[in-house]
Amino acid sequence: MSESAESDEPGVLKRTYRTVTPGYRGREDVEMNAIGWGILLGLVLILIPLLPFIVIVWFVGKVLEAVTPSGE
């Protein structure tokens, strides 16, 4: 193999960077997951009691749409 073909491999390090900061290793963000689940639970607790009213309004709208003649 030629030398240029060997240096084109994706694993070959082309340039090094000197830094004083330590490398960052990602971690699971448990705190934000808990906040997200809390918001979801709050929305569900608010929407479940309102669901019958939402269905009634939707149903009345569909009935009125079917009864009222369209202008087209």
mmCIF file of the N, C-alpha and C atoms, coordinates in Angstrom:
data_MODEL
# 
_entry.id   MODEL 
# 
loop_
_atom_site.group_PDB 
_atom_site.id 
_atom_site.type_symbol 
_atom_site.label_atom_id 
_atom_site.label_alt_id 
_atom_site.label_comp_id 
_atom_site.label_asym_id 
_atom_site.label_entity_id 
_atom_site.label_seq_id 
_atom_site.pdbx_PDB_ins_code 
_atom_site.Cartn_x 
_atom_site.Cartn_y 
_atom_site.Cartn_z 
_atom_site.occupancy 
_atom_site.B_iso_or_equiv 
_atom_site.pdbx_formal_charge 
_atom_site.auth_seq_id 
_atom_site.auth_comp_id 
_atom_site.auth_asym_id 
_atom_site.auth_atom_id 
_atom_site.pdbx_PDB_model_num 
ATOM 1   N N  . MET A 1 1  ? 0.837   -1.182 0.000  1.00 0.00 ? 1  MET A N  1 
ATOM 2   C CA . MET A 1 1  ? 0.000   0.000  0.000  1.00 0.00 ? 1  MET A CA 1 
ATOM 3   C C  . MET A 1 1  ? 0.878   1.239  0.000  1.00 0.00 ? 1  MET A C  1 
ATOM 4   N N  . SER A 1 2  ? 0.354   2.272  -0.575 1.00 0.00 ? 2  SER A N  1 
ATOM 5   C CA . SER A 1 2  ? 1.119   3.511  -0.587 1.00 0.00 ? 2  SER A CA 1 
ATOM 6   C C  . SER A 1 2  ? 0.963   4.226  0.752  1.00 0.00 ? 2  SER A C  1 
ATOM 7   N N  . GLU A 1 3  ? 1.829   5.148  1.001  1.00 0.00 ? 3  GLU A N  1 
ATOM 8   C CA . GLU A 1 3  ? 1.811   5.876  2.271  1.00 0.00 ? 3  GLU A CA 1 
ATOM 9   C C  . GLU A 1 3  ? 0.588   6.783  2.390  1.00 0.00 ? 3  GLU A C  1 
ATOM 10  N N  . SER A 1 4  ? 0.107   7.342  1.270  1.00 0.00 ? 4  SER A N  1 
ATOM 11  C CA . SER A 1 4  ? -1.060  8.218  1.318  1.00 0.00 ? 4  SER A CA 1 
ATOM 12  C C  . SER A 1 4  ? -2.327  7.431  1.632  1.00 0.00 ? 4  SER A C  1 
ATOM 13  N N  . ALA A 1 5  ? -2.421  6.190  1.193  1.00 0.00 ? 5  ALA A N  1 
ATOM 14  C CA . ALA A 1 5  ? -3.594  5.374  1.488  1.00 0.00 ? 5  ALA A CA 1 
ATOM 15  C C  . ALA A 1 5  ? -3.653  5.041  2.970  1.00 0.00 ? 5  ALA A C  1 
ATOM 16  N N  . GLU A 1 6  ? -2.516  4.850  3.597  1.00 0.00 ? 6  GLU A N  1 
ATOM 17  C CA . GLU A 1 6  ? -2.495  4.541  5.018  1.00 0.00 ? 6  GLU A CA 1 
ATOM 18  C C  . GLU A 1 6  ? -2.885  5.759  5.860  1.00 0.00 ? 6  GLU A C  1 
ATOM 19  N N  . SER A 1 7  ? -2.514  6.950  5.437  1.00 0.00 ? 7  SER A N  1 
ATOM 20  C CA . SER A 1 7  ? -2.820  8.143  6.220  1.00 0.00 ? 7  SER A CA 1 
ATOM 21  C C  . SER A 1 7  ? -4.261  8.618  6.028  1.00 0.00 ? 7  SER A C  1 
ATOM 22  N N  . ASP A 1 8  ? -4.985  8.074  5.039  1.00 0.00 ? 8  ASP A N  1 
ATOM 23  C CA . ASP A 1 8  ? -6.369  8.467  4.803  1.00 0.00 ? 8  ASP A CA 1 
ATOM 24  C C  . ASP A 1 8  ? -7.358  7.704  5.680  1.00 0.00 ? 8  ASP A C  1 
ATOM 25  N N  . GLU A 1 9  ? -6.897  6.795  6.507  1.00 0.00 ? 9  GLU A N  1 
ATOM 26  C CA . GLU A 1 9  ? -7.790  6.041  7.373  1.00 0.00 ? 9  GLU A CA 1 
ATOM 27  C C  . GLU A 1 9  ? -8.427  6.984  8.400  1.00 0.00 ? 9  GLU A C  1 
ATOM 28  N N  . PRO A 1 10 ? -9.691  6.749  8.747  1.00 0.00 ? 10 PRO A N  1 
ATOM 29  C CA . PRO A 1 10 ? -10.358 7.664  9.674  1.00 0.00 ? 10 PRO A CA 1 
ATOM 30  C C  . PRO A 1 10 ? -9.800  7.622  11.091 1.00 0.00 ? 10 PRO A C  1 
ATOM 31  N N  . GLY A 1 11 ? -9.108  6.565  11.471 1.00 0.00 ? 11 GLY A N  1 
ATOM 32  C CA . GLY A 1 11 ? -8.612  6.456  12.828 1.00 0.00 ? 11 GLY A CA 1 
ATOM 33  C C  . GLY A 1 11 ? -7.279  7.141  13.058 1.00 0.00 ? 11 GLY A C  1 
ATOM 34  N N  . VAL A 1 12 ? -6.646  7.607  11.995 1.00 0.00 ? 12 VAL A N  1 
ATOM 35  C CA . VAL A 1 12 ? -5.327  8.223  12.122 1.00 0.00 ? 12 VAL A CA 1 
ATOM 36  C C  . VAL A 1 12 ? -5.480  9.653  12.629 1.00 0.00 ? 12 VAL A C  1 
ATOM 37  N N  . LEU A 1 13 ? -4.711  9.998  13.658 1.00 0.00 ? 13 LEU A N  1 
ATOM 38  C CA . LEU A 1 13 ? -4.763  11.338 14.234 1.00 0.00 ? 13 LEU A CA 1 
ATOM 39  C C  . LEU A 1 13 ? -3.934  12.283 13.383 1.00 0.00 ? 13 LEU A C  1 
ATOM 40  N N  . LYS A 1 14 ? -4.557  13.321 12.863 1.00 0.00 ? 14 LYS A N  1 
ATOM 41  C CA . LYS A 1 14 ? -3.871  14.262 11.983 1.00 0.00 ? 14 LYS A CA 1 
ATOM 42  C C  . LYS A 1 14 ? -3.141  15.344 12.775 1.00 0.00 ? 14 LYS A C  1 
ATOM 43  N N  . ARG A 1 15 ? -3.782  15.851 13.827 1.00 0.00 ? 15 ARG A N  1 
ATOM 44  C CA . ARG A 1 15 ? -3.211  16.959 14.572 1.00 0.00 ? 15 ARG A CA 1 
ATOM 45  C C  . ARG A 1 15 ? -3.610  16.826 16.039 1.00 0.00 ? 15 ARG A C  1 
ATOM 46  N N  . THR A 1 16 ? -2.719  17.132 16.920 1.00 0.00 ? 16 THR A N  1 
ATOM 47  C CA . THR A 1 16 ? -3.046  17.065 18.339 1.00 0.00 ? 16 THR A CA 1 
ATOM 48  C C  . THR A 1 16 ? -3.291  18.469 18.870 1.00 0.00 ? 16 THR A C  1 
ATOM 49  N N  . TYR A 1 17 ? -4.160  18.547 19.869 1.00 0.00 ? 17 TYR A N  1 
ATOM 50  C CA . TYR A 1 17 ? -4.471  19.826 20.491 1.00 0.00 ? 17 TYR A CA 1 
ATOM 51  C C  . TYR A 1 17 ? -4.030  19.772 21.945 1.00 0.00 ? 17 TYR A C  1 
ATOM 52  N N  . ARG A 1 18 ? -3.353  20.808 22.371 1.00 0.00 ? 18 ARG A N  1 
ATOM 53  C CA . ARG A 1 18 ? -2.959  20.904 23.772 1.00 0.00 ? 18 ARG A CA 1 
ATOM 54  C C  . ARG A 1 18 ? -4.021  21.712 24.503 1.00 0.00 ? 18 ARG A C  1 
ATOM 55  N N  . THR A 1 19 ? -4.466  21.193 25.635 1.00 0.00 ? 19 THR A N  1 
ATOM 56  C CA . THR A 1 19 ? -5.500  21.867 26.398 1.00 0.00 ? 19 THR A CA 1 
ATOM 57  C C  . THR A 1 19 ? -5.271  21.638 27.886 1.00 0.00 ? 19 THR A C  1 
ATOM 58  N N  . VAL A 1 20 ? -5.748  22.568 28.687 1.00 0.00 ? 20 VAL A N  1 
ATOM 59  C CA . VAL A 1 20 ? -5.613  22.425 30.133 1.00 0.00 ? 20 VAL A CA 1 
ATOM 60  C C  . VAL A 1 20 ? -6.895  21.895 30.766 1.00 0.00 ? 20 VAL A C  1 
ATOM 61  N N  . THR A 1 21 ? -7.980  21.871 29.999 1.00 0.00 ? 21 THR A N  1 
ATOM 62  C CA . THR A 1 21 ? -9.239  21.385 30.547 1.00 0.00 ? 21 THR A CA 1 
ATOM 63  C C  . THR A 1 21 ? -9.315  19.875 30.387 1.00 0.00 ? 21 THR A C  1 
ATOM 64  N N  . PRO A 1 22 ? -9.896  19.209 31.360 1.00 0.00 ? 22 PRO A N  1 
ATOM 65  C CA . PRO A 1 22 ? -10.034 17.756 31.231 1.00 0.00 ? 22 PRO A CA 1 
ATOM 66  C C  . PRO A 1 22 ? -11.099 17.416 30.192 1.00 0.00 ? 22 PRO A C  1 
ATOM 67  N N  . GLY A 1 23 ? -10.993 16.240 29.639 1.00 0.00 ? 23 GLY A N  1 
ATOM 68  C CA . GLY A 1 23 ? -11.970 15.799 28.652 1.00 0.00 ? 23 GLY A CA 1 
ATOM 69  C C  . GLY A 1 23 ? -13.348 15.641 29.268 1.00 0.00 ? 23 GLY A C  1 
ATOM 70  N N  . TYR A 1 24 ? -14.379 15.843 28.469 1.00 0.00 ? 24 TYR A N  1 
ATOM 71  C CA . TYR A 1 24 ? -15.751 15.751 28.954 1.00 0.00 ? 24 TYR A CA 1 
ATOM 72  C C  . TYR A 1 24 ? -16.299 14.376 28.615 1.00 0.00 ? 24 TYR A C  1 
ATOM 73  N N  . ARG A 1 25 ? -16.822 13.721 29.606 1.00 0.00 ? 25 ARG A N  1 
ATOM 74  C CA . ARG A 1 25 ? -17.502 12.452 29.388 1.00 0.00 ? 25 ARG A CA 1 
ATOM 75  C C  . ARG A 1 25 ? -18.966 12.669 29.717 1.00 0.00 ? 25 ARG A C  1 
ATOM 76  N N  . GLY A 1 26 ? -19.818 12.376 28.765 1.00 0.00 ? 26 GLY A N  1 
ATOM 77  C CA . GLY A 1 26 ? -21.247 12.592 28.956 1.00 0.00 ? 26 GLY A CA 1 
ATOM 78  C C  . GLY A 1 26 ? -21.816 11.661 30.008 1.00 0.00 ? 26 GLY A C  1 
ATOM 79  N N  . ARG A 1 27 ? -22.897 12.097 30.618 1.00 0.00 ? 27 ARG A N  1 
ATOM 80  C CA . ARG A 1 27 ? -23.588 11.276 31.602 1.00 0.00 ? 27 ARG A CA 1 
ATOM 81  C C  . ARG A 1 27 ? -25.080 11.471 31.417 1.00 0.00 ? 27 ARG A C  1 
ATOM 82  N N  . GLU A 1 28 ? -25.847 10.546 31.945 1.00 0.00 ? 28 GLU A N  1 
ATOM 83  C CA . GLU A 1 28 ? -27.288 10.663 31.863 1.00 0.00 ? 28 GLU A CA 1 
ATOM 84  C C  . GLU A 1 28 ? -27.751 11.805 32.765 1.00 0.00 ? 28 GLU A C  1 
ATOM 85  N N  . ASP A 1 29 ? -28.661 12.612 32.262 1.00 0.00 ? 29 ASP A N  1 
ATOM 86  C CA . ASP A 1 29 ? -29.135 13.784 32.995 1.00 0.00 ? 29 ASP A CA 1 
ATOM 87  C C  . ASP A 1 29 ? -30.398 13.418 33.775 1.00 0.00 ? 29 ASP A C  1 
ATOM 88  N N  . VAL A 1 30 ? -30.210 12.830 34.933 1.00 0.00 ? 30 VAL A N  1 
ATOM 89  C CA . VAL A 1 30 ? -31.312 12.312 35.741 1.00 0.00 ? 30 VAL A CA 1 
ATOM 90  C C  . VAL A 1 30 ? -32.213 13.432 36.238 1.00 0.00 ? 30 VAL A C  1 
ATOM 91  N N  . GLU A 1 31 ? -31.638 14.571 36.583 1.00 0.00 ? 31 GLU A N  1 
ATOM 92  C CA . GLU A 1 31 ? -32.437 15.670 37.120 1.00 0.00 ? 31 GLU A CA 1 
ATOM 93  C C  . GLU A 1 31 ? -33.435 16.183 36.087 1.00 0.00 ? 31 GLU A C  1 
ATOM 94  N N  . MET A 1 32 ? -32.981 16.372 34.858 1.00 0.00 ? 32 MET A N  1 
ATOM 95  C CA . MET A 1 32 ? -33.884 16.864 33.816 1.00 0.00 ? 32 MET A CA 1 
ATOM 96  C C  . MET A 1 32 ? -34.916 15.806 33.446 1.00 0.00 ? 32 MET A C  1 
ATOM 97  N N  . ASN A 1 33 ? -34.560 14.537 33.520 1.00 0.00 ? 33 ASN A N  1 
ATOM 98  C CA . ASN A 1 33 ? -35.541 13.482 33.278 1.00 0.00 ? 33 ASN A CA 1 
ATOM 99  C C  . ASN A 1 33 ? -36.647 13.530 34.323 1.00 0.00 ? 33 ASN A C  1 
ATOM 100 N N  . ALA A 1 34 ? -36.282 13.758 35.575 1.00 0.00 ? 34 ALA A N  1 
ATOM 101 C CA . ALA A 1 34 ? -37.282 13.838 36.647 1.00 0.00 ? 34 ALA A CA 1 
ATOM 102 C C  . ALA A 1 34 ? -38.204 15.038 36.441 1.00 0.00 ? 34 ALA A C  1 
ATOM 103 N N  . ILE A 1 35 ? -37.643 16.169 36.023 1.00 0.00 ? 35 ILE A N  1 
ATOM 104 C CA . ILE A 1 35 ? -38.467 17.356 35.763 1.00 0.00 ? 35 ILE A CA 1 
ATOM 105 C C  . ILE A 1 35 ? -39.420 17.091 34.598 1.00 0.00 ? 35 ILE A C  1 
ATOM 106 N N  . GLY A 1 36 ? -38.929 16.467 33.558 1.00 0.00 ? 36 GLY A N  1 
ATOM 107 C CA . GLY A 1 36 ? -39.776 16.147 32.403 1.00 0.00 ? 36 GLY A CA 1 
ATOM 108 C C  . GLY A 1 36 ? -40.918 15.216 32.762 1.00 0.00 ? 36 GLY A C  1 
ATOM 109 N N  . TRP A 1 37 ? -40.613 14.179 33.542 1.00 0.00 ? 37 TRP A N  1 
ATOM 110 C CA . TRP A 1 37 ? -41.672 13.262 33.970 1.00 0.00 ? 37 TRP A CA 1 
ATOM 111 C C  . TRP A 1 37 ? -42.675 13.969 34.877 1.00 0.00 ? 37 TRP A C  1 
ATOM 112 N N  . GLY A 1 38 ? -42.208 14.884 35.707 1.00 0.00 ? 38 GLY A N  1 
ATOM 113 C CA . GLY A 1 38 ? -43.111 15.640 36.571 1.00 0.00 ? 38 GLY A CA 1 
ATOM 114 C C  . GLY A 1 38 ? -44.055 16.524 35.771 1.00 0.00 ? 38 GLY A C  1 
ATOM 115 N N  . ILE A 1 39 ? -43.531 17.179 34.742 1.00 0.00 ? 39 ILE A N  1 
ATOM 116 C CA . ILE A 1 39 ? -44.377 18.021 33.889 1.00 0.00 ? 39 ILE A CA 1 
ATOM 117 C C  . ILE A 1 39 ? -45.402 17.168 33.150 1.00 0.00 ? 39 ILE A C  1 
ATOM 118 N N  . LEU A 1 40 ? -44.972 16.017 32.631 1.00 0.00 ? 40 LEU A N  1 
ATOM 119 C CA . LEU A 1 40 ? -45.900 15.117 31.942 1.00 0.00 ? 40 LEU A CA 1 
ATOM 120 C C  . LEU A 1 40 ? -47.003 14.648 32.884 1.00 0.00 ? 40 LEU A C  1 
ATOM 121 N N  . LEU A 1 41 ? -46.637 14.271 34.090 1.00 0.00 ? 41 LEU A N  1 
ATOM 122 C CA . LEU A 1 41 ? -47.629 13.820 35.064 1.00 0.00 ? 41 LEU A CA 1 
ATOM 123 C C  . LEU A 1 41 ? -48.608 14.942 35.406 1.00 0.00 ? 41 LEU A C  1 
ATOM 124 N N  . GLY A 1 42 ? -48.105 16.164 35.555 1.00 0.00 ? 42 GLY A N  1 
ATOM 125 C CA . GLY A 1 42 ? -48.979 17.299 35.823 1.00 0.00 ? 42 GLY A CA 1 
ATOM 126 C C  . GLY A 1 42 ? -49.957 17.557 34.689 1.00 0.00 ? 42 GLY A C  1 
ATOM 127 N N  . LEU A 1 43 ? -49.476 17.477 33.454 1.00 0.00 ? 43 LEU A N  1 
ATOM 128 C CA . LEU A 1 43 ? -50.367 17.678 32.308 1.00 0.00 ? 43 LEU A CA 1 
ATOM 129 C C  . LEU A 1 43 ? -51.431 16.592 32.231 1.00 0.00 ? 43 LEU A C  1 
ATOM 130 N N  . VAL A 1 44 ? -51.034 15.363 32.494 1.00 0.00 ? 44 VAL A N  1 
ATOM 131 C CA . VAL A 1 44 ? -52.002 14.265 32.465 1.00 0.00 ? 44 VAL A CA 1 
ATOM 132 C C  . VAL A 1 44 ? -53.051 14.456 33.556 1.00 0.00 ? 44 VAL A C  1 
ATOM 133 N N  . LEU A 1 45 ? -52.619 14.859 34.742 1.00 0.00 ? 45 LEU A N  1 
ATOM 134 C CA . LEU A 1 45 ? -53.576 15.069 35.831 1.00 0.00 ? 45 LEU A CA 1 
ATOM 135 C C  . LEU A 1 45 ? -54.531 16.220 35.541 1.00 0.00 ? 45 LEU A C  1 
ATOM 136 N N  . ILE A 1 46 ? -54.088 17.202 34.771 1.00 0.00 ? 46 ILE A N  1 
ATOM 137 C CA . ILE A 1 46 ? -54.966 18.319 34.408 1.00 0.00 ? 46 ILE A CA 1 
ATOM 138 C C  . ILE A 1 46 ? -55.897 17.930 33.264 1.00 0.00 ? 46 ILE A C  1 
ATOM 139 N N  . LEU A 1 47 ? -55.392 17.197 32.279 1.00 0.00 ? 47 LEU A N  1 
ATOM 140 C CA . LEU A 1 47 ? -56.184 16.909 31.086 1.00 0.00 ? 47 LEU A CA 1 
ATOM 141 C C  . LEU A 1 47 ? -57.197 15.786 31.275 1.00 0.00 ? 47 LEU A C  1 
ATOM 142 N N  . ILE A 1 48 ? -56.935 14.833 32.157 1.00 0.00 ? 48 ILE A N  1 
ATOM 143 C CA . ILE A 1 48 ? -57.891 13.737 32.342 1.00 0.00 ? 48 ILE A CA 1 
ATOM 144 C C  . ILE A 1 48 ? -59.248 14.246 32.834 1.00 0.00 ? 48 ILE A C  1 
ATOM 145 N N  . PRO A 1 49 ? -59.319 15.128 33.825 1.00 0.00 ? 49 PRO A N  1 
ATOM 146 C CA . PRO A 1 49 ? -60.644 15.639 34.213 1.00 0.00 ? 49 PRO A CA 1 
ATOM 147 C C  . PRO A 1 49 ? -61.295 16.496 33.117 1.00 0.00 ? 49 PRO A C  1 
ATOM 148 N N  . LEU A 1 50 ? -60.508 17.129 32.283 1.00 0.00 ? 50 LEU A N  1 
ATOM 149 C CA . LEU A 1 50 ? -61.067 17.969 31.219 1.00 0.00 ? 50 LEU A CA 1 
ATOM 150 C C  . LEU A 1 50 ? -61.439 17.174 29.971 1.00 0.00 ? 50 LEU A C  1 
ATOM 151 N N  . LEU A 1 51 ? -61.025 15.929 29.879 1.00 0.00 ? 51 LEU A N  1 
ATOM 152 C CA . LEU A 1 51 ? -61.255 15.129 28.676 1.00 0.00 ? 51 LEU A CA 1 
ATOM 153 C C  . LEU A 1 51 ? -62.737 14.983 28.319 1.00 0.00 ? 51 LEU A C  1 
ATOM 154 N N  . PRO A 1 52 ? -63.646 14.730 29.261 1.00 0.00 ? 52 PRO A N  1 
ATOM 155 C CA . PRO A 1 52 ? -65.067 14.643 28.877 1.00 0.00 ? 52 PRO A CA 1 
ATOM 156 C C  . PRO A 1 52 ? -65.597 15.937 28.256 1.00 0.00 ? 52 PRO A C  1 
ATOM 157 N N  . PHE A 1 53 ? -65.190 17.084 28.778 1.00 0.00 ? 53 PHE A N  1 
ATOM 158 C CA . PHE A 1 53 ? -65.639 18.359 28.212 1.00 0.00 ? 53 PHE A CA 1 
ATOM 159 C C  . PHE A 1 53 ? -65.069 18.573 26.807 1.00 0.00 ? 53 PHE A C  1 
ATOM 160 N N  . ILE A 1 54 ? -63.825 18.191 26.612 1.00 0.00 ? 54 ILE A N  1 
ATOM 161 C CA . ILE A 1 54 ? -63.208 18.316 25.288 1.00 0.00 ? 54 ILE A CA 1 
ATOM 162 C C  . ILE A 1 54 ? -63.939 17.435 24.282 1.00 0.00 ? 54 ILE A C  1 
ATOM 163 N N  . VAL A 1 55 ? -64.292 16.219 24.680 1.00 0.00 ? 55 VAL A N  1 
ATOM 164 C CA . VAL A 1 55 ? -65.017 15.305 23.789 1.00 0.00 ? 55 VAL A CA 1 
ATOM 165 C C  . VAL A 1 55 ? -66.404 15.849 23.482 1.00 0.00 ? 55 VAL A C  1 
ATOM 166 N N  . ILE A 1 56 ? -67.089 16.410 24.472 1.00 0.00 ? 56 ILE A N  1 
ATOM 167 C CA . ILE A 1 56 ? -68.429 16.971 24.246 1.00 0.00 ? 56 ILE A CA 1 
ATOM 168 C C  . ILE A 1 56 ? -68.360 18.134 23.264 1.00 0.00 ? 56 ILE A C  1 
ATOM 169 N N  . VAL A 1 57 ? -67.411 19.032 23.440 1.00 0.00 ? 57 VAL A N  1 
ATOM 170 C CA . VAL A 1 57 ? -67.271 20.176 22.525 1.00 0.00 ? 57 VAL A CA 1 
ATOM 171 C C  . VAL A 1 57 ? -66.946 19.691 21.118 1.00 0.00 ? 57 VAL A C  1 
ATOM 172 N N  . TRP A 1 58 ? -66.084 18.696 20.997 1.00 0.00 ? 58 TRP A N  1 
ATOM 173 C CA . TRP A 1 58 ? -65.735 18.152 19.677 1.00 0.00 ? 58 TRP A CA 1 
ATOM 174 C C  . TRP A 1 58 ? -66.963 17.512 19.032 1.00 0.00 ? 58 TRP A C  1 
ATOM 175 N N  . PHE A 1 59 ? -67.728 16.751 19.822 1.00 0.00 ? 59 PHE A N  1 
ATOM 176 C CA . PHE A 1 59 ? -68.908 16.068 19.300 1.00 0.00 ? 59 PHE A CA 1 
ATOM 177 C C  . PHE A 1 59 ? -69.976 17.068 18.856 1.00 0.00 ? 59 PHE A C  1 
ATOM 178 N N  . VAL A 1 60 ? -70.220 18.100 19.649 1.00 0.00 ? 60 VAL A N  1 
ATOM 179 C CA . VAL A 1 60 ? -71.203 19.129 19.275 1.00 0.00 ? 60 VAL A CA 1 
ATOM 180 C C  . VAL A 1 60 ? -70.763 19.830 17.995 1.00 0.00 ? 60 VAL A C  1 
ATOM 181 N N  . GLY A 1 61 ? -69.480 20.101 17.868 1.00 0.00 ? 61 GLY A N  1 
ATOM 182 C CA . GLY A 1 61 ? -68.973 20.719 16.644 1.00 0.00 ? 61 GLY A CA 1 
ATOM 183 C C  . GLY A 1 61 ? -69.192 19.843 15.424 1.00 0.00 ? 61 GLY A C  1 
ATOM 184 N N  . LYS A 1 62 ? -68.965 18.547 15.561 1.00 0.00 ? 62 LYS A N  1 
ATOM 185 C CA . LYS A 1 62 ? -69.191 17.624 14.442 1.00 0.00 ? 62 LYS A CA 1 
ATOM 186 C C  . LYS A 1 62 ? -70.670 17.533 14.085 1.00 0.00 ? 62 LYS A C  1 
ATOM 187 N N  . VAL A 1 63 ? -71.544 17.514 15.095 1.00 0.00 ? 63 VAL A N  1 
ATOM 188 C CA . VAL A 1 63 ? -72.985 17.453 14.837 1.00 0.00 ? 63 VAL A CA 1 
ATOM 189 C C  . VAL A 1 63 ? -73.441 18.722 14.133 1.00 0.00 ? 63 VAL A C  1 
ATOM 190 N N  . LEU A 1 64 ? -73.001 19.882 14.612 1.00 0.00 ? 64 LEU A N  1 
ATOM 191 C CA . LEU A 1 64 ? -73.386 21.138 13.964 1.00 0.00 ? 64 LEU A CA 1 
ATOM 192 C C  . LEU A 1 64 ? -72.835 21.219 12.549 1.00 0.00 ? 64 LEU A C  1 
ATOM 193 N N  . GLU A 1 65 ? -71.654 20.699 12.331 1.00 0.00 ? 65 GLU A N  1 
ATOM 194 C CA . GLU A 1 65 ? -71.072 20.690 10.987 1.00 0.00 ? 65 GLU A CA 1 
ATOM 195 C C  . GLU A 1 65 ? -71.882 19.802 10.045 1.00 0.00 ? 65 GLU A C  1 
ATOM 196 N N  . ALA A 1 66 ? -72.409 18.691 10.554 1.00 0.00 ? 66 ALA A N  1 
ATOM 197 C CA . ALA A 1 66 ? -73.200 17.785 9.726  1.00 0.00 ? 66 ALA A CA 1 
ATOM 198 C C  . ALA A 1 66 ? -74.598 18.345 9.459  1.00 0.00 ? 66 ALA A C  1 
ATOM 199 N N  . VAL A 1 67 ? -75.179 19.057 10.422 1.00 0.00 ? 67 VAL A N  1 
ATOM 200 C CA . VAL A 1 67 ? -76.542 19.569 10.283 1.00 0.00 ? 67 VAL A CA 1 
ATOM 201 C C  . VAL A 1 67 ? -76.572 20.835 9.442  1.00 0.00 ? 67 VAL A C  1 
ATOM 202 N N  . THR A 1 68 ? -75.627 21.727 9.643  1.00 0.00 ? 68 THR A N  1 
ATOM 203 C CA . THR A 1 68 ? -75.602 23.006 8.943  1.00 0.00 ? 68 THR A CA 1 
ATOM 204 C C  . THR A 1 68 ? -75.155 22.787 7.500  1.00 0.00 ? 68 THR A C  1 
ATOM 205 N N  . PRO A 1 69 ? -75.963 23.296 6.531  1.00 0.00 ? 69 PRO A N  1 
ATOM 206 C CA . PRO A 1 69 ? -75.544 23.146 5.132  1.00 0.00 ? 69 PRO A CA 1 
ATOM 207 C C  . PRO A 1 69 ? -74.331 24.030 4.839  1.00 0.00 ? 69 PRO A C  1 
ATOM 208 N N  . SER A 1 70 ? -73.426 23.492 4.076  1.00 0.00 ? 70 SER A N  1 
ATOM 209 C CA . SER A 1 70 ? -72.227 24.273 3.745  1.00 0.00 ? 70 SER A CA 1 
ATOM 210 C C  . SER A 1 70 ? -72.529 25.215 2.593  1.00 0.00 ? 70 SER A C  1 
ATOM 211 N N  . GLY A 1 71 ? -71.824 26.318 2.525  1.00 0.00 ? 71 GLY A N  1 
ATOM 212 C CA . GLY A 1 71 ? -72.051 27.336 1.505  1.00 0.00 ? 71 GLY A CA 1 
ATOM 213 C C  . GLY A 1 71 ? -71.345 27.027 0.190  1.00 0.00 ? 71 GLY A C  1 
ATOM 214 N N  . GLU A 1 72 ? -70.725 25.895 0.064  1.00 0.00 ? 72 GLU A N  1 
ATOM 215 C CA . GLU A 1 72 ? -69.972 25.573 -1.162 1.00 0.00 ? 72 GLU A CA 1 
ATOM 216 C C  . GLU A 1 72 ? -70.836 25.068 -2.256 1.00 0.00 ? 72 GLU A C  1 
# 
